[in-house]
Amino acid sequence: MTAAFMDLVDVTIVNIAIPSIQRDAGATFSQIQWITAGYALAFAAGLITGGRLGDIHGRKKLFLLGIGGFTLASALCGLAVNPEMLVASRILQGGMAALMVPQVLSIVHATFPAHERGKVFGLFGAIVGLGAVSGPLLGALLTEWNLFGLEWRPIFLINLPVGIAGLILGARFITESRAPRALKLDLVGVALVTLGLLMLLYPLTRGRELDWPLWGYVSMAGAFVVLAGLVAYERRKAARDGSPLVELSLFRVKSFAAGIAVQTVFGLGLGIFFLVWTLYMQTGLGWSPLKAGLTGVPFSIAVSVAAGLSVQKLVPRFGRGVLQAGALVMAAGVLIYIWESQRYGLGIDAWQMALPLIVMGVGMGLIVAPLTDAVLSEVPREHAGSASGLINTVQQMGNALGLGLVSVVFFGTMSDRLRPEQVGPAFVDAFEYALGWVAAVLGAIFLLMFALPRRPAQHVEGAAPSGAGDTDSKGDVDSKGDTGSAGGPGESEASGRAAELV
């Protein structure tokens, strides 16, 4: 959970400090773009590989390597002597996060028996909510305090004590786990998935800055050709030696396939909202970073509380309906926000935003923790790393798509040449238009959720909970005793259908 929080905060903390970095480090606009995009690209491109490496070499080992590398990269970011060093350190940081983050869900999945995972995912959901909004708040505080005259550097250096603590505690308390049968790293698969994701995400990240050149569209179209080639190759690889990078058999598990689709669209909606929201408050309304950060506190609290209640109390009783209710509640919060923005305009204040943010936070909390639980509920434990890497990858892809769409649904509604007195009204109008798209995305998520199982298998009364796995003489946990692990996804689906019949 410490590592998950550190990663989530690091994704959002930089945006608040961008003006300070640009002023203090003398970074160009392109370099500023790469400080944020470099991390996202390295992170998204390496997630599936990081998950598979954990399956092969041990999830604890890869987790400790990732958190150690992430902490070192954070130090290099904080000590960067020029923008070029900062960009390179951020790319390294994203690569290390790709080793660390997939192991978080994999270790939970492999360590805890099914009937205990709900509590853990409830905690995970609370951490997600806290990290999503506390990043900007923490970034605002550290930037305004200017600790020891270090300007923006403490936003990276704060990771050092957290990372060292996570490294020490992880080495002591996490039990090693890996796939029960020997796997090999699929290097061709690594190359194809990395190339495909870069061809898709790079033009989305740089498109607006470069005025959407033709090669960007060609690259994005080519990405789908590369990813189709990846699917064909992985199918042959699985038949040949059983060690593909992407375990395509996972998509025969209905809960996993449906959950992946929901995760992608949900990430898209969040990608649009959080960037547009930040621009609206700081550029449109002219608020300070600190005021903008503090405005998000009710949202963060609402997400954390609702996430805990959702997994531990509501989903075991009402199943999939809780997630669908969350989509509708979050959409209602977005519509309230649009109404308030139209009513108060530039005169809106932070306390007036509390109501829509709390409603949105409750809706997000009802979705975020049980959705992860639902996606992994029927996944065989030996493929936990691959499944976790896929979940995180599609979240990042969804976010990147959302960020790309901001150029259309936000900046596309305003003129490129605004007089100072036109900036505020233009940003308010664009914010309301973009939120309309977010509401539409949440409506699509509500419909997609009909493809999820009515309730995750571990929450069905009478379903036999899987054990935590046997520990060998070295303390390694394998997948013996896990329901569905020996028989693969087909057996897992059968056990899920049997549980629904019960």
C-alpha positions, 0 to 999 in steps of 0.5 A: 500500500505504501508503494501504491500510494507513492506512485499515485502521488508521484503521478499527480504531484508534478503538475502543480509544480510545473510553473515553479520547475519552468521558472527555476530550471529554465525548462522549455515547454517541450521539456516540461511536456516530457517531464510528465509524458516521459514518466507516463510513457515509460510506466505504461510501456513497461507494466505488462513486462514488469508483471510477467517478470514478477511471475517468473523471478518472484513478486517480492524480489521485483517489488523490492527492486522496483521500489528501490529503483523508484526511490533512487530515481526520485533522488536523481529527479530532486538533485537534477542540475538541468532539465535534461537530467530531470527528463531522463530521471523521470523516464527512469522513475516511470520504468521503475514504477512499472516493475513495482506497481504490478506486484502490489495487486499480484502480492495481494492476490497470491498472499490472501485467501479469497474471503479476506481479499475484500478487506485488502481491496477496500484499503487499496481503494482508500489509498487510490482515493487518497493518492489521487487528490493528495498529490496536488495538495502535497505538491502545492504545500511543498512548492509554496513552503519552498523548504530550505530554498529548494523550490520544487525539488522536495516534491521528489525528495519526499519519496526518499524516506517513504521509499526507504521505509517501504523497502525495509518493511517489504523485505521483512514482511512480504512473503515471496511468491511466483508462478508454480511452473517455470516461465521464460520472458517473452522478449519478442512480446516485450518488443511488440507491446512496447512498440505498440504502446509507444506508437499509440501514446507518444502522438497522443501526448505530443499531438497538441504541442505539434499541431496534430501532424499527419505522422501522429495519425499514421503512428496511432493507426499503425499501433493497432496493426502492431498490437494485432500482430502481438495477439497473433504472436502470443497465441502461437507462443502460448501453443508452442511453449506456454510462456507468452508475455500476455496470457490471452487465455485470461480473456476467456475469463468473463469477469476479467475481459469485462473488467478490462473494458470498464477499466479502460473507459473509466481511466479515459473519463478520469484522464479528462476530468483531473487535467481539466479540473486543474486547468479550470481552477488555476488558469480559469478561476485564477486560484493559487495551487494551495487553494486548488489543492485544498478544494479537492480534500472533500473528494479525497475523503469521500472516495476513501470512505466509500471505497471501504464501505463498498468492498466490505459491506455493500458488494458482498450484499448487493454485488454488481449493482453497487458498481453500477450505482457508483457510475450513476452517482458519479455522473450525478456529481458531474451534472451538479458541478456543471449546474453550479459552474453555470450558475456561479461562473467566475464567482464560484468558491471552493465551499460551493464545489464541495457538494458535487465533489463529495457526490463524485467521490462517493461514486468513484469510491463505490467503483474503484476498489470492488472493480479491481476485486471483480477483475481479479476474482477468477484469475488463476493465481499463477497468472496474477502478475500478468493480469495485474500488469494488464489492469494497470496498462489499460488504466494508463492507456485510458488515462493517456486517451483521456489526456489526448481528448482534452485537446478536443473537448477542452482546448478545442472549444476555445480560441488559440488567441485569448485576451486576458479578460477572455481567459476566465470565461473561456475556461469556464465554458470549456470546463462545462463542455468537457464535464458533459463528455465525462458524464457521457463516459460514465453512462457508457461505463454503467452499460458496460458493467452489465457484462461483469458477473453479478457478484465476484466469486469470493462474495457468493455465499457457499463458494469455497474460498481459496487458500493463501497457498502453500509455503515451501522450505524457502518461504516461497508461496506457490499456487497449490490449493488455489481454486482454478490455478491448476486448471487455468481460466477454463476451470476458474470460469466453471467454478465461478458458474458453480458458485453463482448456481449455489 
